[in-house]
Amino acid sequence: MKQLDGSVLQKLRDQVRREVEEGPLQAASFAIGLDGDVVFARAYGAATPDTPMVVMSPSKTVQDAALWLLIGEGAIRVEDPVARHVSAFAANGKDTVTIGQVMTHTGGFPLAPLDWPDWADRDKRLQAFASWTLSSEPGSQYAYHPASGSWVLAEVIAQVSGLDHREFLRRRVLEPLGVAGVHGVSLGEPVAEQAKVLEHTYALPAETLAALPPMFTTGEGAVTTPGGLGEAEGRAAGFPGAGCVGTPSGLVRLYQAYLHNPGKFWSPDVLADATGHVRVNMPGPTGSRATRSLSMYVAGEPAARPGTDQAFFGSSVSPRAFGHDGQGGNLVWADPDSGLSFAYLTNTVTFMPWERDDRAAQLSTLAGRLLG
């Protein structure tokens, strides 16, 4: 069995610990996966390794695992127009938008309006789909869809399977893989099951606070996590773009399944497309280049990562590493070359999604060196 490099592991532990003990983080937790399981987990501050936190944008790579099953079973195709399965979506020229375009953030409706609490109501979601218009030709531009696309994909799951997207994900993916629940990975847990979820807190510079858009503030002007994710009722709605809760151990165990595909859980061809086949390699609206497979960011060559959406991978993982980052510096990745998976979660937001921070790259660089 491969052994972790103790000196590198200590450096990784020290870096995470310092940001909690010396500030500004209230809590931080990380885990390392190898050979199909968790081989190390540690937490600092207000968290233990079993303390669930809000996963944020890496949640997209969790819901997509349910779509991979449906694609492999032939229930849907990547090339299918969304409207084939969700008729309400066809309005206003969206009838040609494909499932694959939505999964790769090239669907052309990145900021289509839909927010908590409306997205907890399926009828209101369908009404929103029908009202949306396109801001670009489908497939022509990469523009990260932070919320809209994931709800469309959730409805595809519901229409095709006959199950709510939360239930389908739990029954067909998370429970069979042994990672279900708030101490593993979950989406839309009932309010009663969320008592132990560590709430988000914000430690932002004054200039950032002054520039926050309304979605990040309450009516009283306090900072909040958007999309209802700062409250148990909002998380129970199962926002698939950012609303998973769980632990780093749950995430790295899930990503080990993505690496090893136990019992051919997913069609091997579908899994390879979802995690490794680069479908998007273009700059987004901010000029930052994104390299994405069907469901993941793909690391690419180390020299090309700085300043791109792949910067969070750091410099030591292989070009084939895949994963996703999210608000606050949360991240998860797996590297097919080394066999490592790595996840880091914090409940403290010290920078916003449109700002750059090198914490994730530093942590990933250390984690990528754990096997020498």
C-alpha positions in Angstrom: 0.0 0.0 0.0 1.3 3.5 -0.8 2.3 5.6 2.2 1.8 9.3 2.7 4.9 11.4 3.1 4.9 12.4 6.8 6.8 15.6 6.4 4.5 16.9 3.6 1.5 15.8 5.6 2.7 17.8 8.6 3.2 20.9 6.4 -0.4 20.5 5.2 -1.7 20.1 8.8 0.3 23.2 9.9 -1.1 25.4 7.2 -4.7 24.5 7.9 -4.2 24.8 11.7 -2.5 28.2 11.5 -5.4 29.8 9.6 -7.7 28.7 12.4 -5.5 29.2 15.5 -4.1 32.5 14.3 -7.2 33.6 12.4 -9.3 34.4 10.4 -11.0 31.0 10.1 -13.5 29.7 12.7 -13.2 26.1 11.5 -11.5 24.1 8.8 -11.4 20.4 8.0 -9.6 18.3 5.3 -9.3 14.7 4.3 -7.2 12.5 2.0 -8.4 9.5 0.1 -6.4 6.7 -1.4 -7.0 3.1 -2.6 -10.7 3.6 -2.3 -10.9 4.9 1.2 -10.1 7.7 3.6 -6.5 7.5 4.8 -6.3 10.7 6.8 -8.7 13.3 8.2 -8.2 16.3 10.5 -10.2 19.3 11.6 -9.4 22.5 13.6 -11.3 25.1 15.5 -15.1 24.6 15.8 -15.1 21.5 13.7 -14.2 17.8 14.1 -13.6 15.5 11.2 -17.3 14.5 11.4 -18.7 18.0 11.5 -20.8 18.7 8.4 -20.4 21.9 6.6 -22.1 23.4 3.5 -20.1 22.2 0.4 -21.0 25.0 -1.9 -20.2 24.8 -5.6 -18.5 21.3 -5.5 -22.1 20.2 -5.0 -22.5 20.3 -8.8 -20.1 17.3 -9.1 -22.3 15.4 -6.6 -25.6 15.8 -8.4 -24.0 15.1 -11.8 -23.2 11.6 -10.5 -26.9 10.9 -10.7 -27.1 12.2 -14.3 -24.2 9.8 -15.2 -26.4 6.9 -14.2 -29.3 8.1 -16.4 -26.9 8.7 -19.3 -25.4 5.2 -18.9 -28.9 3.6 -18.8 -29.9 5.4 -22.0 -32.7 7.3 -20.2 -31.2 10.6 -21.4 -28.4 11.6 -23.8 -25.9 14.4 -23.5 -27.1 15.6 -26.9 -30.8 15.7 -25.9 -32.5 19.0 -25.9 -33.5 19.8 -22.3 -37.0 20.5 -23.7 -37.4 16.8 -24.7 -37.7 16.0 -21.0 -38.7 19.4 -19.5 -41.3 20.9 -21.8 -41.6 24.2 -19.9 -37.9 25.0 -20.7 -38.5 25.3 -24.4 -40.0 28.8 -24.3 -38.2 31.9 -25.6 -35.9 30.0 -28.0 -34.4 27.6 -25.5 -35.7 24.6 -27.3 -32.3 23.8 -28.7 -30.3 24.0 -25.5 -28.9 20.5 -24.7 -28.3 18.7 -21.5 -24.6 18.6 -22.3 -24.5 22.4 -22.7 -26.2 22.9 -19.4 -23.7 20.5 -17.7 -20.7 22.4 -19.2 -22.0 25.9 -18.5 -22.5 26.8 -22.1 -26.3 26.8 -22.1 -26.5 30.6 -22.5 -28.6 31.5 -19.4 -26.0 31.9 -16.6 -27.8 34.5 -14.5 -31.4 33.5 -15.2 -33.4 34.7 -12.2 -34.4 32.1 -9.6 -33.7 32.3 -5.9 -34.7 31.1 -2.5 -37.4 30.7 -1.4 -39.0 30.3 -4.9 -36.8 27.5 -5.9 -38.2 25.3 -3.0 -41.5 25.3 -5.0 -41.4 23.1 -8.1 -44.3 24.9 -9.8 -42.4 28.2 -9.4 -39.3 26.6 -10.8 -41.1 25.5 -13.9 -42.7 29.0 -14.3 -39.2 30.5 -14.0 -37.8 28.1 -16.7 -40.6 29.2 -19.1 -39.8 32.9 -18.5 -36.1 32.7 -19.0 -34.4 34.1 -22.1 -31.0 33.4 -23.5 -28.1 35.8 -23.1 -25.9 34.0 -25.7 -26.2 31.4 -28.4 -26.2 27.9 -26.7 -22.8 26.3 -27.0 -21.0 29.5 -28.1 -19.7 30.8 -24.8 -18.6 29.5 -21.5 -20.2 31.4 -18.6 -20.5 29.7 -15.2 -24.1 29.0 -14.3 -24.0 29.3 -10.5 -27.6 28.3 -9.9 -29.9 28.2 -12.9 -28.4 25.2 -14.7 -28.3 22.9 -11.7 -32.0 23.4 -11.2 -32.8 22.5 -14.8 -30.7 19.4 -14.4 -32.5 18.5 -11.2 -35.8 18.7 -13.1 -34.4 16.5 -15.8 -33.7 13.9 -13.2 -37.2 14.2 -11.7 -39.0 14.0 -15.0 -37.0 11.0 -16.2 -36.9 9.0 -13.0 -40.2 9.9 -11.4 -38.3 10.8 -8.2 -37.4 14.1 -6.6 -33.8 14.9 -7.5 -32.8 14.6 -3.8 -34.4 11.2 -3.4 -32.9 9.9 -6.6 -29.4 11.0 -5.7 -29.7 9.5 -2.2 -31.2 6.2 -3.3 -29.3 5.6 -6.5 -25.9 7.1 -5.7 -25.0 8.1 -2.2 -26.6 5.1 -0.3 -25.2 2.4 -2.6 -21.7 4.0 -2.4 -21.9 4.2 1.5 -21.5 8.0 1.7 -25.1 9.2 2.4 -26.0 11.5 5.3 -24.7 14.7 6.7 -21.5 13.0 8.0 -20.8 11.8 4.4 -22.4 13.8 1.6 -26.1 14.7 1.3 -28.4 17.1 -0.5 -31.7 18.4 0.9 -31.5 16.7 4.3 -34.6 17.4 6.4 -34.3 20.3 8.8 -34.2 17.9 11.8 -31.1 16.3 10.4 -29.2 19.5 10.0 -28.7 20.5 13.7 -25.0 19.7 13.5 -24.3 21.6 10.3 -21.7 24.3 11.0 -23.2 27.6 9.8 -21.2 29.9 7.5 -19.6 33.0 9.0 -17.9 35.9 7.1 -14.6 37.6 7.8 -14.4 40.0 4.9 -12.4 43.2 4.4 -14.3 46.5 4.7 -14.0 47.2 1.0 -15.5 43.9 0.1 -18.4 44.3 2.5 -19.2 47.6 1.0 -19.4 46.2 -2.5 -21.5 43.1 -1.7 -24.5 42.6 -4.0 -28.0 42.3 -2.4 -28.0 38.5 -2.7 -25.3 38.4 0.0 -27.1 40.6 2.5 -30.3 40.3 4.6 -32.9 43.0 4.8 -31.1 44.3 7.9 -27.8 44.6 6.0 -26.1 41.6 7.6 -24.0 39.3 5.5 -25.7 36.0 4.6 -25.0 32.9 2.5 -27.1 33.3 -0.7 -29.7 30.9 -1.8 -31.1 30.2 1.6 -28.0 28.1 2.5 -27.5 30.1 5.7 -30.6 28.4 7.2 -31.7 24.8 7.6 -34.9 25.4 5.7 -33.0 26.6 2.7 -30.6 23.7 2.7 -33.5 21.3 3.0 -34.7 22.6 -0.4 -31.8 20.7 -2.0 -30.2 23.5 -4.1 -28.1 21.2 -6.3 -25.7 23.9 -7.4 -24.3 24.6 -4.0 -26.5 23.1 -1.3 -24.8 19.8 -0.4 -23.7 19.3 3.2 -21.1 16.9 4.3 -17.6 16.3 5.5 -14.3 16.2 3.6 -14.1 12.4 4.4 -17.5 11.9 2.6 -16.3 13.9 -0.4 -12.9 12.1 -0.8 -14.6 8.8 -0.4 -17.1 9.7 -3.2 -14.2 10.9 -5.4 -12.4 7.6 -4.8 -15.5 6.0 -6.3 -15.1 8.4 -9.3 -11.6 7.2 -9.6 -12.2 3.4 -9.2 -15.8 3.0 -10.4 -16.5 0.0 -8.0 -18.4 -2.8 -9.7 -18.7 -0.6 -12.8 -21.2 1.5 -10.9 -21.3 4.0 -13.8 -20.8 3.2 -17.5 -17.0 3.5 -17.9 -17.4 5.5 -21.1 -19.8 7.9 -19.4 -17.5 8.3 -16.3 -14.5 8.9 -18.6 -16.4 11.7 -20.4 -17.7 13.2 -17.1 -14.3 13.4 -15.4 -11.6 13.5 -18.1 -12.7 14.3 -21.7 -12.2 18.1 -22.1 -15.3 19.5 -23.7 -14.7 23.2 -22.9 -11.5 25.1 -23.1 -12.2 28.8 -23.4 -12.3 32.0 -21.4 -15.3 33.1 -19.6 -16.8 36.6 -19.2 -14.0 37.6 -16.8 -11.3 36.5 -19.2 -10.3 33.6 -16.9 -9.9 30.4 -19.0 -11.9 27.3 -18.0 -11.0 23.8 -18.9 -13.9 21.5 -18.2 -15.1 18.0 -18.9 -18.8 17.2 -18.8 -18.9 17.7 -15.0 -15.6 18.8 -13.7 -12.8 21.3 -14.0 -9.7 19.4 -15.5 -6.4 20.6 -14.1 -4.4 20.7 -17.4 -0.7 21.5 -17.5 0.7 23.1 -14.3 2.2 26.1 -16.0 -1.1 27.1 -17.5 -3.2 27.0 -14.3 -2.3 30.3 -12.6 -5.0 33.0 -13.2 -7.5 30.5 -14.6 -10.5 28.7 -13.1 -8.1 25.7 -12.6 -5.8 27.7 -10.2 -7.2 25.9 -7.2 -5.5 22.6 -8.3 -2.1 24.1 -7.4 1.1 23.0 -9.2 1.7 19.4 -8.1 -1.3 17.4 -9.3 -1.2 15.8 -12.7 -2.9 17.3 -15.8 -5.6 14.7 -15.6 -6.7 15.7 -12.1 -10.4 16.7 -11.9 -12.6 18.4 -9.3 -14.3 21.7 -8.3 -13.8 24.6 -6.0 -16.4 26.8 -4.3 -17.1 29.8 -2.1 -14.7 30.3 0.8 -12.0 28.2 -0.7 -13.9 24.9 -0.4 -12.5 22.3 -2.8 -12.4 18.6 -3.8 -10.3 16.9 -6.4 -9.0 13.5 -7.5 -5.9 12.6 -9.4 -6.0 9.5 -11.7 -2.2 9.4 -11.9 -1.5 9.4 -8.1 -4.8 7.9 -7.0 -5.2 10.6 -4.4 -8.4 12.5 -3.6 -8.4 15.6 -1.4 -11.1 17.8 0.1 -11.0 20.9 2.2 -14.0 22.7 3.8 -14.2 25.8 5.9 -17.3 27.6 7.3 -15.5 31.0 7.2 -15.7 33.1 4.1 -12.7 35.5 3.8 -13.0 36.3 0.1 -15.8 36.2 -2.4 -16.1 34.1 -5.6 -15.1 36.9 -7.9 -11.9 37.5 -5.9 -8.7 35.5 -6.1 -7.1 33.8 -3.2 -4.1 31.4 -3.1 -5.1 29.3 -0.1 -6.7 26.6 -2.3 -3.7 26.4 -4.6 -1.3 26.1 -1.7 -3.3 23.4 0.0 -3.7 21.4 -3.2 0.0 21.7 -4.0 0.9 20.2 -0.6 -1.7 17.5 -0.9 -0.6 16.6 -4.4 2.9 15.9 -3.1 1.8 13.5 -0.4 3.1 10.5 -2.3 6.4 12.0 -3.1 
